[in-house]
Amino acid sequence: MKLGLDGKKVILTGGSRGLGRAALELFADEGADVAFFSRSAAQVEETVASLKTRGHVVIGEAFDMSGEGYTDWLTRTAGALGGVDIFVHNVSSSGAGGTGDWDMTYRYDIRGAVDGCNALLPWLEKSHSASVVLMSTTAALETFIQPAAFNALKAALLTYGKQLSQAWGPKGIRVNMVSPGPILFPGGNWSKIQSSHPGFYEATTKQCALGRLGDAAEVARTVVFLASPASSYTTGTNVVIDGGYTKRVQF
């Protein structure tokens, strides 16, 4: 299937590893121009070099959400790309090891989404296939381990995204959410849990109907499809990608 992404301009936050990196690779493979940031300068440099082998425009920069300048980075990068068709809000306190930190999670996961969408709205309004994807989690949908900032604020993100899809629909901008379950990739949280808490890791694996944890590419494929013109009539939805880990019935 052709996703219609050739020449599209994509900004994705937090993209040097894991789900973000996998999505960037797929966007680039589909012919999109991509821009991203990540905290690690070394990881950014390696990611840019890898993505450029695919022959498209790649902008990568080391940036830490704990500092100032987020919206400035977005507007500057949108200008450098020559527009924005797709915004994927992927940066999160989870990647920074702050799932229990309320201030960090609010700044990264909520304000990062709100400020990012508002900053990029002028570019998205000019696109003929504008799309936003907000990354949430199954921890926002069912009770998970213990009360945590990450769980609660990712649930708030789902409400924000749903309401934004209604507000921006008349502008021709689609807004969707993706909620991954336990996903295993090198350096990620579940990789660390596998080493430090093998009993919990095995118990979680057994709760997945498919009998295994997912990998980053399995989530990224859905993110890229949902963001693409191939999914042009989908907005306001939350796609759960968890191998059957959650047990609720969603009507």
LOKOLDREN-553548 format. One record per residue: residue number from 1; x, y, z of N, C-alpha, C, O, CB in turn. Coordinates in steps of 0.02 Angstrom, whole numbers, m for minus. Glycine has a CB too. Layout:
N
(NUM (X Y Z) (X Y Z) (X Y Z) (X Y Z) (X Y Z))
...
***
This chain:
251
(1 (42 m60 0) (0 0 0) (44 62 0) (91 67 39) (m48 0 61))
(2 (29 110 m43) (62 174 m43) (28 219 8) (m33 229 6) (62 206 m114))
(3 (67 247 54) (38 287 108) (31 361 90) (1 399 128) (81 281 170))
(4 (57 382 32) (51 451 12) (95 499 51) (77 557 59) (m20 472 18))
(5 (152 474 75) (196 515 117) (254 546 80) (294 583 110) (221 473 174))
(6 (261 532 16) (318 559 m21) (317 635 m21) (268 666 m42) (317 532 m94))
(7 (370 665 4) (375 738 7) (341 771 65) (345 832 73) (348 766 m55))
(8 (307 732 108) (274 761 167) (327 783 218) (382 755 221) (225 710 198))
(9 (309 833 258) (354 860 308) (331 837 377) (275 848 397) (356 938 305))
(10 (377 803 413) (360 771 476) (404 799 532) (465 800 525) (367 695 472))
(11 (373 821 587) (409 837 648) (389 787 701) (330 779 716) (396 911 671))
(12 (438 753 730) (427 703 782) (473 720 840) (533 731 830) (439 630 756))
(13 (446 723 900) (487 740 959) (511 676 993) (473 629 1001) (447 784 1008))
(14 (574 677 1014) (602 619 1049) (612 560 1002) (578 510 1007) (556 598 1105))
(15 (661 566 956) (663 517 902) (727 479 891) (736 451 837) (648 549 843))
(16 (772 476 940) (837 443 926) (838 369 944) (888 336 929) (891 479 963))
(17 (786 343 975) (784 272 991) (712 250 1000) (666 291 1002) (826 257 1054))
(18 (702 186 1007) (636 159 1023) (583 174 971) (595 171 911) (614 185 1088))
(19 (523 190 995) (466 200 951) (476 259 904) (458 256 845) (403 211 992))
(20 (506 313 930) (516 371 889) (565 358 832) (552 377 775) (542 428 930))
(21 (619 324 847) (669 307 796) (639 262 743) (649 272 683) (731 274 828))
(22 (601 212 765) (570 166 717) (521 203 672) (517 188 612) (535 110 754))
(23 (483 250 699) (435 288 659) (472 333 609) (451 338 551) (389 331 703))
(24 (525 366 631) (564 408 585) (591 368 526) (590 391 469) (622 441 623))
(25 (615 308 540) (641 266 486) (587 249 435) (599 249 375) (672 202 515))
(26 (527 234 460) (472 218 415) (450 279 375) (437 274 315) (414 189 454))
(27 (445 336 408) (427 398 372) (477 411 317) (458 427 260) (424 458 421))
(28 (542 405 333) (594 417 283) (590 366 226) (599 384 168) (663 415 316))
(29 (577 304 243) (571 252 191) (513 267 143) (515 247 85) (562 184 223))
(30 (462 301 169) (404 318 128) (413 383 90) (369 405 54) (342 323 172))
(31 (472 413 97) (487 473 57) (475 539 91) (477 592 59) (449 472 m4))
(32 (462 538 158) (449 600 194) (514 635 215) (565 602 223) (406 586 255))
(33 (510 701 222) (564 739 253) (550 741 328) (493 753 349) (569 812 223))
(34 (600 728 369) (588 720 441) (632 766 482) (688 782 463) (599 648 461))
(35 (606 785 541) (643 824 589) (627 798 659) (570 778 672) (627 901 583))
(36 (677 799 702) (667 772 770) (718 803 817) (767 833 795) (672 695 770))
(37 (706 794 882) (757 809 932) (761 751 981) (715 710 986) (742 875 968))
(38 (815 750 1018) (825 702 1072) (876 731 1120) (913 776 1101) (849 632 1044))
(39 (879 706 1181) (924 734 1231) (997 719 1216) (1041 760 1231) (906 707 1299))
(40 (1011 662 1187) (1080 639 1177) (1109 663 1111) (1084 644 1057) (1084 563 1181))
(41 (1160 705 1113) (1191 729 1051) (1220 671 1011) (1216 671 950) (1246 780 1067))
(42 (1250 623 1045) (1280 566 1009) (1227 525 974) (1236 504 917) (1319 522 1058))
(43 (1170 514 1007) (1116 475 977) (1085 514 918) (1066 484 868) (1063 458 1028))
(44 (1079 579 926) (1052 620 871) (1098 615 810) (1074 606 754) (1045 694 894))
(45 (1163 622 821) (1211 618 766) (1207 552 729) (1207 550 668) (1281 630 791))
(46 (1203 497 767) (1199 431 736) (1133 422 699) (1132 393 645) (1206 377 790))
(47 (1079 447 727) (1013 440 696) (1010 479 631) (985 454 581) (958 463 743))
(48 (1035 541 632) (1036 582 571) (1076 548 516) (1054 545 459) (1065 652 586))
(49 (1134 522 533) (1175 489 483) (1139 429 453) (1142 417 393) (1242 466 514))
(50 (1105 391 495) (1069 332 471) (1011 352 426) (1000 322 374) (1044 291 529))
(51 (972 402 447) (914 423 409) (934 453 342) (898 446 293) (873 472 448))
(52 (991 487 339) (1012 519 277) (1031 469 224) (1034 486 165) (1071 565 291))
(53 (1045 407 243) (1059 356 193) (998 340 151) (1003 309 99) (1086 293 226))
(54 (939 361 176) (877 350 139) (865 404 87) (818 399 47) (819 345 187))
(55 (907 457 87) (907 505 32) (857 562 36) (840 591 m15) (896 471 m29))
(56 (833 578 97) (784 632 104) (809 684 154) (861 674 185) (715 604 125))
(57 (772 738 161) (792 791 208) (784 765 279) (732 737 297) (749 854 197))
(58 (836 774 319) (836 752 389) (864 809 432) (919 834 419) (878 687 398))
(59 (826 829 482) (848 880 530) (845 849 599) (793 826 621) (804 945 526))
(60 (901 848 633) (904 821 701) (944 867 745) (994 896 723) (934 751 701))
(61 (922 874 807) (957 920 853) (952 893 924) (902 864 944) (926 991 849))
(62 (1006 902 962) (1005 885 1033) (966 939 1070) (984 998 1067) (1077 877 1061))
(63 (915 919 1106) (874 967 1143) (844 931 1203) (824 873 1198) (818 997 1099))
(64 (841 965 1260) (814 937 1322) (752 976 1342) (754 1036 1352) (868 940 1379))
(65 (696 941 1348) (633 972 1365) (632 1004 1434) (588 1043 1449) (578 922 1360))
(66 (681 987 1476) (683 1017 1543) (704 1090 1540) (695 1126 1589) (730 977 1587))
(67 (731 1111 1484) (752 1181 1476) (700 1222 1439) (644 1200 1429) (818 1184 1440))
(68 (721 1281 1417) (677 1326 1380) (690 1318 1305) (738 1286 1284) (688 1400 1402))
(69 (646 1346 1266) (657 1349 1194) (620 1297 1153) (634 1290 1093) (727 1342 1181))
(70 (573 1261 1182) (537 1208 1146) (498 1236 1087) (506 1211 1030) (490 1171 1193))
(71 (456 1286 1098) (416 1312 1042) (460 1347 991) (445 1347 932) (362 1360 1068))
(72 (514 1378 1015) (561 1409 968) (592 1356 922) (599 1367 862) (616 1447 1006))
(73 (609 1298 951) (637 1244 910) (586 1222 858) (603 1211 800) (658 1184 954))
(74 (524 1214 879) (472 1191 833) (462 1240 775) (460 1219 718) (406 1181 870))
(75 (455 1304 790) (443 1352 737) (503 1359 691) (496 1365 630) (424 1420 767))
(76 (562 1359 720) (623 1363 680) (630 1302 634) (649 1308 576) (686 1368 725))
(77 (614 1244 661) (620 1182 623) (566 1178 569) (580 1154 513) (614 1121 669))
(78 (506 1201 584) (453 1202 533) (474 1246 475) (462 1229 417) (387 1228 564))
(79 (506 1303 490) (530 1346 437) (585 1313 396) (586 1319 334) (556 1410 466))
(80 (630 1278 430) (685 1244 395) (659 1188 350) (687 1176 297) (735 1216 444))
(81 (607 1154 372) (577 1101 331) (538 1128 272) (528 1094 222) (531 1057 374))
(82 (516 1190 279) (474 1219 227) (401 1202 236) (362 1202 188) (497 1196 160))
(83 (381 1187 298) (311 1171 312) (306 1111 359) (356 1079 375) (274 1157 247))
(84 (245 1096 380) (232 1038 422) (166 1007 400) (114 1040 398) (229 1057 499))
(85 (168 943 384) (108 905 369) (88 860 427) (29 846 438) (117 864 305))
(86 (138 837 464) (127 788 517) (167 806 579) (226 821 575) (145 716 493))
(87 (133 806 636) (166 816 700) (153 755 744) (95 739 758) (142 882 735))
(88 (206 722 766) (200 665 812) (231 685 878) (291 695 883) (235 600 783))
(89 (189 691 929) (213 708 996) (231 643 1032) (188 608 1059) (159 749 1036))
(90 (295 629 1032) (320 565 1059) (362 573 1122) (367 526 1161) (360 530 1006))
(91 (393 633 1132) (435 642 1190) (394 634 1254) (337 655 1257) (469 712 1188))
(92 (425 604 1305) (387 587 1365) (432 581 1425) (492 568 1419) (349 522 1355))
(93 (404 591 1484) (441 581 1546) (464 509 1554) (513 496 1589) (400 602 1606))
(94 (429 463 1523) (448 393 1527) (518 381 1499) (558 345 1528) (397 349 1491))
(95 (532 412 1442) (597 405 1412) (652 437 1453) (711 419 1447) (597 434 1343))
(96 (633 486 1494) (682 521 1536) (685 492 1606) (719 519 1650) (665 595 1540))
(97 (650 436 1618) (651 404 1683) (612 441 1736) (628 435 1796) (721 396 1706))
(98 (561 479 1716) (524 520 1764) (451 504 1769) (410 550 1777) (532 591 1748))
(99 (432 441 1764) (360 423 1764) (324 442 1829) (263 449 1829) (352 350 1751))
(100 (362 449 1883) (331 468 1946) (337 542 1961) (313 565 2013) (363 430 2002))
(101 (367 580 1916) (379 651 1926) (322 690 1894) (316 694 1833) (448 673 1896))
(102 (278 720 1936) (219 755 1911) (238 816 1869) (208 829 1817) (175 775 1968))
(103 (286 855 1893) (305 915 1856) (335 898 1789) (318 928 1738) (355 957 1898))
(104 (381 849 1787) (411 829 1724) (360 801 1676) (359 819 1617) (466 778 1737))
(105 (316 758 1701) (267 727 1657) (218 778 1630) (199 775 1571) (229 672 1694))
(106 (198 826 1672) (155 880 1647) (190 920 1593) (161 936 1541) (133 926 1705))
(107 (254 937 1605) (292 978 1557) (303 941 1491) (293 970 1438) (359 998 1587))
(108 (324 878 1495) (339 840 1435) (277 816 1399) (268 828 1339) (384 781 1452))
(109 (233 782 1436) (179 745 1404) (116 786 1390) (82 775 1340) (160 688 1447))
(110 (101 834 1433) (42 876 1423) (59 942 1390) (36 956 1334) (6 888 1489))
(111 (100 982 1423) (118 1047 1393) (157 1037 1329) (152 1078 1283) (158 1088 1443))
(112 (197 984 1325) (232 970 1263) (185 960 1205) (198 983 1149) (276 909 1271))
(113 (129 925 1218) (79 914 1166) (41 978 1149) (34 996 1091) (30 860 1188))
(114 (17 1012 1201) (m23 1073 1191) (18 1128 1158) (m3 1156 1108) (m51 1098 1259))
(115 (77 1142 1186) (119 1194 1157) (142 1176 1087) (147 1219 1043) (179 1208 1202))
(116 (157 1112 1076) (178 1090 1010) (123 1099 958) (136 1124 904) (200 1018 1012))
(117 (63 1078 975) (7 1085 928) (m6 1158 913) (m17 1177 855) (m56 1051 956))
(118 (m6 1200 965) (m21 1271 954) (34 1305 913) (19 1346 869) (m28 1307 1021))
(119 (97 1287 926) (152 1318 889) (151 1299 816) (169 1339 773) (219 1298 920))
(120 (130 1237 801) (132 1213 732) (67 1223 694) (63 1207 634) (150 1140 732))
(121 (16 1248 728) (m49 1257 695) (m44 1298 631) (m75 1279 581) (m96 1291 742))
(122 (m7 1354 628) (m5 1393 566) (20 1352 506) (m3 1362 450) (38 1453 575))
(123 (67 1307 518) (93 1265 464) (44 1209 447) (32 1194 388) (161 1235 483))
(124 (15 1179 498) (m33 1125 486) (m94 1150 447) (m121 1113 406) (m55 1094 553))
(125 (m115 1211 461) (m173 1238 425) (m159 1247 350) (m206 1247 310) (m193 1305 456))
(126 (m96 1254 332) (m79 1262 261) (m72 1196 224) (m69 1195 163) (m14 1300 255))
(127 (m70 1140 262) (m61 1075 231) (m127 1048 204) (m180 1062 232) (m32 1025 282))
(128 (m123 1010 150) (m183 977 123) (m195 908 153) (m244 875 138) (m177 971 47))
(129 (m149 887 197) (m157 821 229) (m129 824 300) (m89 782 320) (m121 765 188))
(130 (m150 874 338) (m123 886 405) (m145 832 454) (m203 811 454) (m144 954 430))
(131 (m97 811 496) (m112 756 542) (m69 764 605) (m10 782 601) (m99 688 509))
(132 (m99 749 662) (m64 749 726) (m74 681 759) (m130 654 759) (m90 806 773))
(133 (m20 653 785) (m25 591 824) (5 605 893) (63 626 898) (11 531 788))
(134 (m34 592 945) (m12 600 1014) (m1 531 1044) (m46 489 1044) (m63 642 1055))
(135 (59 520 1071) (75 455 1099) (53 450 1173) (76 489 1215) (149 440 1093))
(136 (9 403 1187) (m14 390 1256) (12 321 1277) (68 303 1259) (m92 393 1261))
(137 (m26 284 1315) (m4 220 1342) (m63 181 1369) (m114 210 1388) (49 231 1398))
(138 (m57 114 1371) (m110 74 1402) (m113 86 1477) (m164 68 1508) (m98 0 1387))
(139 (m61 114 1507) (m63 131 1578) (m114 186 1592) (m132 197 1650) (6 152 1603))
(140 (m137 220 1539) (m189 271 1546) (m259 240 1544) (m309 273 1559) (m182 323 1493))
(141 (m263 177 1524) (m327 145 1511) (m349 96 1565) (m408 87 1578) (m325 109 1446))
(142 (m300 65 1597) (m314 16 1650) (m266 28 1708) (m212 57 1699) (m308 m56 1623))
(143 (m285 6 1767) (m241 11 1825) (m175 m25 1810) (m175 m82 1786) (m275 m18 1888))
(144 (m120 9 1825) (m54 m19 1809) (m5 m5 1865) (12 53 1878) (m27 10 1742))
(145 (16 m56 1900) (67 m56 1953) (46 m14 2012) (29 m41 2065) (133 m31 1926))
(146 (47 53 2005) (33 97 2061) (13 166 2035) (23 181 1976) (95 103 2108))
(147 (m17 209 2078) (m33 277 2055) (31 313 2033) (81 314 2069) (m68 316 2111))
(148 (29 342 1974) (89 375 1947) (69 433 1903) (16 433 1872) (132 325 1907))
(149 (113 483 1900) (101 541 1858) (92 522 1785) (47 546 1751) (158 591 1866))
(150 (135 478 1762) (133 457 1692) (66 428 1673) (37 446 1622) (189 406 1678))
(151 (39 384 1715) (m25 351 1701) (m81 403 1698) (m121 403 1650) (m40 299 1755))
(152 (m85 446 1748) (m140 493 1753) (m137 546 1698) (m189 562 1668) (m140 526 1821))
(153 (m78 573 1684) (m74 627 1636) (m78 603 1564) (m99 640 1520) (m10 665 1646))
(154 (m57 541 1552) (m69 512 1486) (m143 502 1473) (m166 505 1416) (m31 446 1478))
(155 (m182 489 1526) (m255 485 1519) (m283 553 1501) (m328 558 1459) (m287 458 1584))
(156 (m257 606 1533) (m278 674 1516) (m262 690 1443) (m300 725 1410) (m245 725 1562))
(157 (m206 664 1419) (m186 676 1349) (m238 648 1300) (m250 677 1248) (m117 646 1336))
(158 (m268 591 1318) (m319 561 1275) (m380 607 1269) (m407 615 1214) (m340 493 1301))
(159 (m400 636 1324) (m456 683 1322) (m439 745 1282) (m480 768 1242) (m477 703 1393))
(160 (m380 771 1292) (m358 829 1253) (m359 813 1178) (m384 852 1138) (m288 852 1275))
(161 (m331 756 1160) (m327 738 1089) (m396 729 1058) (m407 750 1001) (m288 675 1082))
(162 (m441 698 1095) (m509 687 1069) (m543 754 1057) (m574 764 1005) (m550 644 1118))
(163 (m538 798 1106) (m571 863 1098) (m538 906 1044) (m571 943 1008) (m571 901 1165))
(164 (m472 900 1038) (m436 936 986) (m457 912 917) (m462 952 869) (m360 929 994))
(165 (m471 848 911) (m493 822 846) (m559 852 824) (m571 863 765) (m499 745 849))
(166 (m603 867 872) (m666 899 856) (m656 973 838) (m688 998 791) (m715 893 916))
(167 (m612 1006 875) (m600 1077 862) (m564 1089 797) (m577 1138 762) (m560 1107 919))
(168 (m518 1043 779) (m477 1054 720) (m503 1018 658) (m477 1029 603) (m408 1031 734))
(169 (m554 976 666) (m582 942 608) (m603 990 553) (m588 979 494) (m640 901 629))
(170 (m639 1044 569) (m660 1092 517) (m601 1126 482) (m609 1153 427) (m704 1144 547))
(171 (m542 1125 514) (m482 1153 482) (m448 1103 435) (m400 1120 401) (m433 1175 536))
(172 (m474 1042 434) (m444 990 393) (m384 956 425) (m344 925 391) (m423 1019 328))
(173 (m379 962 492) (m323 932 528) (m349 873 569) (m393 880 611) (m289 984 575))
(174 (m321 814 556) (m340 755 593) (m296 749 656) (m237 766 655) (m333 691 549))
(175 (m326 724 710) (m290 713 773) (m308 644 799) (m367 629 810) (m307 768 826))
(176 (m258 603 810) (m269 535 836) (m217 520 891) (m166 553 897) (m264 483 779))
(177 (m232 469 929) (m188 447 983) (m169 374 973) (m207 335 944) (m222 458 1052))
(178 (m111 356 998) (m88 286 998) (m66 268 1068) (m28 305 1099) (m30 276 946))
(179 (m91 212 1093) (m75 189 1161) (m40 121 1159) (m74 70 1155) (m139 186 1204))
(180 (26 120 1161) (62 57 1163) (56 24 1232) (51 57 1283) (135 67 1144))
(181 (59 m42 1231) (66 m80 1293) (140 m91 1307) (181 m49 1287) (29 m148 1290))
(182 (158 m146 1340) (229 m160 1354) (268 m173 1289) (253 m220 1253) (236 m220 1402))
(183 (317 m130 1276) (356 m135 1214) (430 m142 1232) (456 m105 1274) (344 m72 1168))
(184 (462 m190 1201) (532 m206 1217) (578 m180 1162) (570 m196 1103) (542 m282 1225))
(185 (627 m139 1182) (680 m118 1135) (742 m101 1176) (737 m84 1235) (657 m56 1092))
(186 (801 m105 1146) (863 m94 1183) (865 m25 1217) (853 26 1185) (922 m101 1136))
(187 (881 m25 1281) (884 37 1319) (819 62 1344) (817 111 1381) (915 88 1278))
(188 (763 30 1325) (697 52 1347) (680 27 1417) (717 m13 1446) (645 28 1299))
(189 (623 49 1443) (604 31 1511) (595 m44 1520) (615 m72 1571) (539 66 1529))
(190 (565 m77 1470) (553 m148 1478) (616 m189 1470) (621 m245 1496) (501 m172 1429))
(191 (665 m163 1435) (730 m195 1432) (763 m193 1501) (794 m242 1522) (775 m161 1379))
(192 (756 m136 1535) (784 m129 1602) (747 m174 1652) (778 m204 1695) (782 m56 1625))
(193 (681 m177 1645) (641 m220 1689) (659 m293 1679) (662 m332 1727) (566 m209 1677))
(194 (671 m313 1616) (690 m381 1601) (752 m402 1640) (758 m459 1662) (701 m390 1526))
(195 (799 m355 1647) (861 m369 1682) (855 m364 1758) (881 m405 1795) (916 m323 1658))
(196 (819 m312 1780) (817 m298 1852) (760 m332 1889) (766 m346 1949) (813 m224 1863))
(197 (705 m346 1854) (647 m377 1886) (620 m432 1840) (564 m426 1814) (591 m324 1902))
(198 (658 m486 1831) (638 m538 1783) (570 m570 1800) (534 m591 1755) (690 m591 1780))
(199 (554 m575 1864) (490 m605 1883) (432 m563 1859) (383 m589 1833) (487 m614 1958))
(200 (436 m498 1868) (384 m453 1846) (380 m452 1769) (326 m450 1741) (396 m381 1872))
(201 (438 m455 1737) (440 m456 1664) (404 m518 1638) (363 m514 1592) (512 m455 1639))
(202 (419 m576 1666) (387 m638 1644) (312 m638 1658) (273 m662 1617) (420 m698 1678))
(203 (293 m612 1715) (221 m609 1732) (184 m564 1683) (128 m579 1663) (211 m583 1804))
(204 (214 m508 1664) (184 m463 1616) (178 m495 1548) (127 m489 1514) (224 m397 1611))
(205 (230 m530 1527) (229 m565 1463) (172 m615 1460) (139 m622 1409) (296 m600 1451))
(206 (160 m650 1515) (107 m700 1517) (38 m669 1512) (m10 m702 1493) (112 m741 1580))
(207 (32 m605 1530) (m33 m571 1526) (m50 m548 1455) (m106 m529 1442) (m33 m511 1573))
(208 (m1 m550 1410) (m13 m531 1341) (m43 m591 1303) (m14 m645 1304) (53 m507 1306))
(209 (m100 m581 1272) (m134 m636 1237) (m89 m667 1184) (m94 m727 1172) (m198 m611 1205))
(210 (m46 m628 1153) (m1 m654 1102) (61 m687 1131) (103 m714 1094) (20 m599 1055))
(211 (69 m685 1197) (123 m722 1230) (191 m690 1227) (241 m723 1240) (127 m788 1202))
(212 (195 m626 1209) (259 m592 1204) (248 m517 1208) (192 m493 1200) (296 m610 1138))
(213 (302 m480 1222) (299 m408 1218) (309 m386 1145) (338 m423 1105) (353 m376 1264))
(214 (285 m327 1129) (293 m302 1062) (361 m270 1052) (399 m261 1099) (238 m251 1046))
(215 (376 m253 989) (437 m216 975) (420 m148 946) (363 m135 927) (484 m255 928))
(216 (471 m104 942) (459 m35 922) (429 m30 852) (385 12 840) (523 4 924))
(217 (451 m71 806) (427 m67 737) (353 m83 732) (318 m56 689) (466 m114 693))
(218 (329 m127 776) (258 m146 774) (213 m88 794) (157 m82 769) (245 m205 820))
(219 (237 m45 837) (200 16 854) (209 68 800) (161 100 779) (223 44 923))
(220 (270 76 777) (286 128 728) (245 120 664) (224 170 634) (360 127 711))
(221 (234 59 643) (196 49 581) (125 78 587) (99 106 539) (192 m26 563))
(222 (95 70 645) (28 98 654) (30 174 659) (m13 208 631) (m4 69 717))
(223 (80 201 693) (88 273 699) (94 304 630) (60 353 614) (150 291 742))
(224 (136 277 588) (149 305 521) (87 298 478) (70 345 442) (208 269 488))
(225 (53 242 480) (m9 234 441) (m62 284 464) (m93 317 422) (m35 163 447))
(226 (m71 290 529) (m123 334 556) (m109 407 538) (m155 445 526) (m127 326 632))
(227 (m45 424 536) (m25 493 519) (m31 508 444) (m35 566 424) (45 507 541))
(228 (m33 456 404) (m26 464 331) (m93 479 297) (m146 468 327) (4 402 302))
(229 (m91 504 235) (m152 514 196) (m190 449 182) (m249 451 165) (m135 547 131))
(230 (m157 392 190) (m192 328 180) (m245 317 234) (m291 276 224) (m142 270 181))
(231 (m241 354 289) (m290 349 343) (m330 414 348) (m344 438 402) (m255 334 411))
(232 (m348 441 290) (m374 509 285) (m442 521 319) (m460 579 331) (m380 527 214))
(233 (m480 469 334) (m546 479 364) (m547 458 438) (m600 449 467) (m599 438 326))
(234 (m488 451 467) (m483 431 538) (m461 490 579) (m407 518 569) (m434 372 546))
(235 (m503 510 627) (m484 563 674) (m520 552 740) (m575 525 742) (m501 632 645))
(236 (m487 573 794) (m517 568 860) (m515 499 890) (m550 486 939) (m587 591 858))
(237 (m476 454 862) (m474 386 887) (m411 374 928) (m361 409 920) (m479 336 830))
(238 (m414 323 970) (m356 300 1009) (m344 227 991) (m385 184 1005) (m368 309 1086))
(239 (m287 214 960) (m270 146 938) (m227 113 991) (m172 138 1007) (m235 147 869))
(240 (m251 58 1019) (m214 20 1070) (m173 m34 1035) (m199 m74 997) (m263 m11 1122))
(241 (m108 m35 1049) (m62 m84 1020) (m28 m119 1078) (23 m95 1103) (m10 m51 970))
(242 (m54 m177 1098) (m30 m207 1161) (m28 m283 1161) (m17 m313 1213) (m72 m184 1217))
(243 (m38 m315 1103) (m35 m387 1101) (m86 m422 1145) (m77 m480 1165) (33 m410 1120))
(244 (m140 m386 1161) (m192 m415 1204) (m176 m409 1278) (m202 m447 1319) (m201 m488 1188))
(245 (m135 m360 1297) (m118 m351 1368) (m176 m323 1407) (m190 m347 1462) (m57 m305 1375))
(246 (m210 m272 1380) (m268 m245 1416) (m328 m291 1405) (m334 m325 1354) (m284 m174 1392))
(247 (m373 m291 1454) (m429 m338 1452) (m497 m304 1448) (m549 m337 1447) (m427 m382 1513))
(248 (m497 m237 1447) (m561 m203 1446) (m595 m212 1379) (m563 m227 1329) (m552 m128 1462))
(249 (m661 m203 1377) (m699 m202 1315) (m713 m130 1298) (m743 m93 1337) (m764 m244 1320))
(250 (m692 m109 1238) (m702 m40 1216) (m756 m38 1163) (m747 m67 1109) (m636 m9 1190))
(251 (m811 m4 1177) (m866 0 1128) (m860 64 1088) (m901 78 1045) (m934 m3 1164))
***
